[in-house]
Amino acid sequence: MTFTQSVKTCFSKFFTYQGRAKRSEYWYFILFTWIISFVASFLEAIFLVNTYSFGSISNFVSLILLIPTINVATRRLHDVNRSGWWQLLYFTIIGGFVILYWTIKKGMDEDNRFN
C-alpha cells in the first residue's frame, strides 16, 4: 500500500473499527500524522508567536486525527489477532512498548477472529 492509498483508506474508514490493517497502512498513516503535526507546529511558531492562542492549530489537528489514528491502530491490532482494547496499555509504563511490538510484527496470513 502506498502513502496516499494509506491516508485515503484511513480517512474513508474514519469510524470503522472492523477489519484489519496491514503494516504499511498503519505506519504510513502514522507518518502522515507526524508530518501534519510538524507542519501545524511550524505554522504556529511562525504566525502565533505573540498571541495567547499558541497551540490552537496543533490542538485542532490532533483532535481531527485522534479518531482515525485510534481506528487504524485497532485494525492493525486485529491483523495480529489482538483486540483494539489492548490500546489501553498506553496508560501503563511498559504498555507502549508492547503495542509497538505488535504494530511492527507481521500480521497473520490466515483468517482470524477479526476478518
C-alpha positions as CSV (number, residue, x, y, z in Angstrom):
1,M,0.0,0.0,0.0
2,T,1.4,3.4,-0.9
3,F,1.4,6.5,1.3
4,T,-1.5,8.2,-0.5
5,Q,-3.6,5.0,-0.5
6,S,-3.0,4.6,3.2
7,V,-4.1,8.1,4.0
8,K,-7.2,7.7,1.8
9,T,-8.1,4.4,3.3
10,C,-7.7,5.6,6.9
11,F,-9.9,8.7,6.2
12,S,-12.5,6.6,4.3
13,K,-12.7,4.3,7.3
14,F,-12.9,7.2,9.7
15,F,-15.4,5.4,12.1
16,T,-14.6,1.8,11.1
17,Y,-13.2,-0.5,13.8
18,Q,-13.9,-3.7,12.0
19,G,-11.4,-5.3,9.7
20,R,-7.6,-5.5,9.5
21,A,-4.9,-3.0,8.6
22,K,-1.5,-4.0,7.1
23,R,1.7,-2.7,8.5
24,S,2.2,-0.3,5.6
25,E,-1.3,1.2,6.0
26,Y,-0.7,1.8,9.7
27,W,2.8,3.1,9.5
28,Y,2.2,5.4,6.5
29,F,-0.8,6.9,8.4
30,I,1.4,7.4,11.5
31,L,4.0,9.1,9.3
32,F,1.2,11.3,7.8
33,T,0.1,12.3,11.3
34,W,3.6,13.2,12.3
35,I,4.1,15.3,9.2
36,I,0.8,17.2,9.7
37,S,1.6,17.8,13.3
38,F,5.0,19.1,12.4
39,V,3.5,21.5,9.8
40,A,0.9,22.7,12.3
41,S,3.6,23.4,15.0
42,F,5.7,25.2,12.4
43,L,2.8,27.4,11.4
44,E,2.1,28.2,15.0
45,A,5.7,29.1,15.5
46,I,5.6,31.5,12.5
47,F,2.1,33.1,12.9
48,L,1.2,32.8,16.5
49,V,4.4,34.0,18.3
50,N,3.0,36.8,20.3
51,T,-0.6,35.6,20.9
52,Y,-2.2,33.7,23.6
53,S,-3.7,31.1,21.2
54,F,-0.3,29.3,20.8
55,G,-1.1,25.6,20.4
56,S,-4.6,26.1,19.0
57,I,-3.6,24.8,15.5
58,S,-1.8,21.8,16.9
59,N,-4.7,21.0,19.2
60,F,-7.2,21.2,16.4
61,V,-5.1,19.0,14.2
62,S,-4.6,16.5,17.0
63,L,-8.3,16.4,17.7
64,I,-9.1,15.8,14.0
65,L,-6.6,13.0,13.7
66,L,-7.4,11.3,17.0
67,I,-10.3,9.1,15.9
68,P,-8.7,7.8,12.6
69,T,-5.5,7.1,14.5
70,I,-7.2,5.0,17.1
71,N,-9.2,3.2,14.4
72,V,-6.2,2.3,12.3
73,A,-4.4,1.1,15.4
74,T,-7.4,-1.0,16.3
75,R,-7.4,-2.5,12.8
76,R,-3.6,-3.1,13.0
77,L,-4.0,-4.9,16.3
78,H,-6.8,-7.0,14.6
79,D,-4.2,-8.0,12.0
80,V,-2.0,-9.6,14.7
81,N,-5.1,-11.2,16.3
82,R,-5.4,-8.8,19.2
83,S,-8.4,-6.7,20.3
84,G,-8.3,-3.0,19.9
85,W,-8.9,-2.7,23.6
86,W,-5.2,-3.5,24.1
87,Q,-4.6,0.1,23.3
88,L,-5.5,0.8,26.9
89,L,-2.0,-0.4,27.7
90,Y,-0.8,3.0,26.6
91,F,-1.8,4.1,30.1
92,T,0.8,1.9,31.7
93,I,4.5,2.4,31.7
94,I,5.5,-0.6,29.6
95,G,2.4,-0.8,27.5
96,G,3.6,1.4,24.7
97,F,6.5,-1.0,24.0
98,V,4.1,-3.9,23.9
99,I,1.8,-2.2,21.4
100,L,4.9,-1.0,19.4
101,Y,6.0,-4.7,19.1
102,W,2.5,-5.7,17.9
103,T,2.3,-3.0,15.3
104,I,5.8,-3.9,14.0
105,K,5.0,-7.6,14.0
106,K,3.9,-9.2,10.7
107,G,0.2,-9.8,10.5
108,M,-1.4,-13.2,10.3
109,D,-1.8,-14.6,6.8
110,E,-4.6,-17.0,7.8
111,D,-8.0,-15.9,8.9
112,N,-8.5,-14.8,12.4
113,R,-11.5,-13.7,14.5
114,F,-11.3,-10.1,13.2
115,N,-11.9,-10.7,9.4
